[in-house]
Amino acid sequence: MTEIRLTTLSHGGGCGCKIAPAVLSRILAELPLPSRFPNLLVGTDSSDDAAVYRLNEQQAIVATTDFFMPIVDDPHDFGRIAATNALSDVYAMGGKPIMALAVVGMPVDKLPVSTVRRILAGGASVCEAAGIPLAGGHSIDAPEPIYGLVALGLVHPDKVKRNDRARPGDVLILGKPLGVGILSAALKKGELDDAGYARMIEHTTRLNSVGSTLGELDGVHAMTDVTGFGLLGHLLEICRGSNLGADIAFRDIPLIDVAADLAGRGYATGAANRNWDSYGPSVEIGEGLSEWQRKLLCDPQTSGGLLVACEPGSAAEVMALFHQQGFGYAGQIGRMREGTCVVRVVD
């Protein structure tokens, strides 16, 4: 078999594959909550990044799974991105990964064994960088390429960082710049240059391991990672879970410069439109903002940054930790406030 573009084998890519927020809410609406399990500290009730189950007074296990279809054509990069994205859910809870299992679905009649092997090798390299074993997994013959991880981690029960514990006045800090979805749209059309691709790989393969350190800070009240629902979608989950509103300033939001340029030229993903259709009524966009800026706020991020809500007195320490661990783009983007669960965006 000859090498083929992975992105031509799937109808979507990366976290843009996620079911739209409104549709997902309807699907999950009537599922029973697992309330009879007192050691289940985080379940399905808060739309959080991972489940957390208390093992004893000192330890809780963090469990999550995340997988998607190719966002890039290079098999090794696809594996790296998918694994980095999956481990992020553990870090977003303030946990430290301890082990992972691979989730693999491949069209074996279309892809050579060497390509599948390179995807798995990319994922394994990320687990090695995170200091954990890739200890097994499960594979199926599927019509589209799918790869990801089941990720397991540990956290102290008192240090779990949920997404529904923000407080009025908390400062909002975003760890990575937005724009991955825009870059993926350009890539799929064959119009992303080498510099743009390098930026994409730089951000999507950077482990959010700073989350384990942030989990130790009492001043960090809530944390999540920004993925398929875009910045606005995941911020709204914090708002709704915490029964608060939020104010953010577009000028303070870190952006991948290449993506901002592409967005201004009209590049966008279908998932950004689906996201807006799901939660647009809960967002107030300032008059000075253009359509491309709104779409960037809804842009589905694959392996996106951590979004932290912390008390003002801890903001400098949180920013310092981000910068010390290589997240030079991290920035303060707004604050939580009392009132209705609406995100207000100003220029």
N, C-alpha and C positions, 0 to 999 in steps of 0.2 A: 504494500500500500504506500502511496505517496503522502507526504505531509499535507494536511488540509487545515483551513482556518477553523479553529474551534468555535468561534462566534457564529459561523454560518450554520452550525448544527443545532442552535437553540433559538427559541422565540424571544428570549430575554437574557439578561446577564447580571451577575452579581446580586446585590440586594434590591435591584430594580425588579427582581422576580417576585418580590413579596406580594402577597394578597393585599389589596388596598385597605387602609385602616377601617373605613366604614363597613366594607364587606366582611372583614375579619371580625369586627364587633358583632355583626349579626350572626355569624357562624358560632361564636363562642357564647352568645347571650344566654342560652338556656342550659349550658353545661353546669352540672352541680359543682359547688365549691367544696374542696376537700377539707371542710371545717372540723371533721372528727379526728384529725391528726394534729395534736397540739405541738408536736416537734417540727411540723412543717412551718418554718418561719416566713417563707416567701413562696407563694403558689401562683395561681392564675388570676387572683383577684386584682392585682395592681398593674398588669401589663408590663411586668418587670423583665429584666434581661435574662435571668436564670432563676431556677428553683433553688431554695436553700433549706436544708433539713438539719436540725440540731442532732448531733451524735452524743454529745455530753456537754458539761459546763464550759469546756475550753474549745470545743471544735464543732463546726457545722460544715456539711458538705455542700458545695455549690455544683449544680448539675445543669448542663445546657446542651443543646444541639443546634447546629447551624450549617446549612449547605445551600448551594445554588449552582446555576449554570454558568458557563464561561463568560467572564467580562473582558478577557484578553485572549489572544490566539496562542501565545507561547505557553506550552503545557506546564513547564516548571513554574512560571510566574502565576498561572492560574492556581496551582496547588498552594503556592505561598500565600496568595491573597486570601483564598478560602480558609486556610488554617489560621491566619492572623485574625481574620474576622471572627471566627468561632471562639478563639481564646479570649477575645475582647469582652465577651459576655461575663466571663469569670472575673476579669479585672474590674469590670463595671460594678460588680457587687462588692468590691473591696477585697476580693479573694486572691489566692495564689494558686495557679493551676498545678495539678499533681500528675495527671495522666490524660491521654486522649485516645479515642477510637475513631477510625476512619469510616465515613459514610460514602460509598462509591456506587454510582450508576453510570454505565458506559454503553454506548452503541457499539458493541464489539464487532459488528459487521462493517462498521465505517472507520473505526480507529485502529491503527496498528498497536500491538502490544507495547512497543517502545514508547508510544505517546502516552498511554495510560500509566506506564511505569514512571515517566517523567512527571506527570501530575502528582502521583503519590510521593515521589521523591521531593517535590517542592513542599508538600505538606509536612513531610518528615523533617525537612531542614528547619522549618519554623518551630516545630516541637523541640528539636535539638537546641535551637536558640533560646527557647523558653525554659530549658532545663528539665523537660519531662519526656517520658517514653510515649511513643505512639505504639500502643500495646495490642492492637488488633483492629477489628472492624467488621464491616459487612458489605458485600458487593452484589449488585444485580445487573442483568442485561437490561438497559433502558433505551428509549428512543432518542434521548438527548443526554449529553454529558452532564453529570451531577457529581460534585465533590464537596465535602465538608467534614466536620468533626463532631463527635460527642466529646465534650470537654468537662472534666471533673476537677474541682479545686477544693481548697479548705479556707475557712475564715473563722475568726472568733465570733461566736453568736452575738456578742455585744458590739461588734465592729461592722456588721453587715450594712452596706450602703444601698438602701432601697431608693426607688425613684419617686416615692410619695411622702417624703419627710422634709421637703423644703419649708422654709419659714419666711414670713414677711421681712423684706429688707435684704434677703440673701443676695450675694453677688453671683452672677452667672459667668462661668469661665468655660470656654470651648478650647479643647486641646489640639485639634487639627483643623486645617482650612477646608472650606467647602468647595465642591466642584467636581468630584469624582464621576458623578453621573453624566455631567456635560462632556467630560473627557472620553468616557466610554461611548457616548453617542457619536462623537467625532471619529473615534477609532473604528467603530463598526462601519462607518461610511468610507473608511480608508483615508481620512483627512486629518489625522493626528500625526504631527511630526515627531521626530525622535526626542526632542526636548520635552514636548508635552507628555510623551509616553514615559520618559524618565521621571517626570514629576508625579505621574499617576502611580508608578511602582514605588517611588519613594514614600508616599503617604500610605498606600494600601498595605504595605508590608512592614510598617513600623508597629511593633507590638505596643499595646496600651498598658504595658507593665507598670507604669507609674500609678495605676489604679490600686495596686496592692499597698503602696506607700500612702496614698491619699486615704485609704481605708483606715489607717491608724489615727487620722486627725479627727478629734471631736468636733472641730469647727466645720467639717464637711458634713452637711446634713442630708444631701441627696446626690445621687450620681446615676448616670445612664450613658450609653454610647449612641451616637447619632448614626443611624444606618438607613434602612430602606424607606422610612417614612419622612426623611428629611429633617432638617433642624426644627422646623415649626412643628412637625408631627411629634417628635420625641420631647420637645419642650412642652407641648400641650399635655402629654402624658404626665409630666411632672406637675403641671398646673392642676389637672383634674384630680390626680391622686392626693395632692396636698391641699386642694380646695383654695387655690390662690390664682392670681393672674401674674403676668410677666410683661415687662417693658424691655425691648432690645433696640439697639441702634445699628442700622445696616453698616454704617461707616466703621464700626468697631469690630465687625465680624471678619475673621481671617478668611481669605479667599485664595485659591490657587490662581495665580495671575493669568496663566494660559486659559483656564476655564472661564474666568471672568470675561476675557476677550472673546472667547467662543460664544458665551451666552449673549453678549451684546450683539453678536452677529447672527443670532437666531437659533443657535444650537440648543436643544432641549430633549428631554426624555418623555416618553408617554407616561412613565410612572410619576413624573412631577405633576402632570395634569391630573392624574388619578388621585394623587395625594391632596392636591388643592380641592378637588371636588369632594373629598371626604371630610376635610376639616376647615375649609375656607370660612364658613360662617363664624368660627371661633377666633378669627384673626382680623385685626384692624391694621390695614396698610396705609401708611402716611401718603399724603398727596405727592410728595416729591419723589416717590419711588416709581421706577418704570416696570414694565412687564417682565423684562429679563431678570431684574433683581428679585421680583417675586418668585420666579421659577427657580432661581438659585436657592432661595430659602426652602423650597419644596423638593429640591434635587435629591434623589435617593443616593445616599452615601454608602459605598461598600468599604468595610473596614474603616469607618469614620472615627472621629475623635470622641473623647470623653467629654460629657457636658456635666459640669459640677455646679451645685448650688451650695455656697458656703457663707458663713457669717462674715461681715465686712472685715473684722479684725484678723481673719485667717486668709484673706484674699492674697496678700503679698506672699505668704508662705506657700500657698497653692501654686501661684504663678512661678515662684522660684523652683519648686519641685518639677513642674513641667519643663522649665528651661534647662535645669540641671540634667534631666533625663532625655534631652534631645528634641523636645517639642518647642522649637523656637518660634513657631507661628502662634502659639497659644495666646489668647487674649480675653479680656473682660468684655463681655458683650451686652450686659444689662443687669436687671435686678428683678427679683420676685416682689410682688406687692399684694396687699389685701384687695379683695373685690372678686368680681366674677372671673371665671376660668377662661380668660381671653388673653391672647398675646397681642400686644400693641407694638408695631414696628415703625420707627421713625427713620428718616434719612441719616 
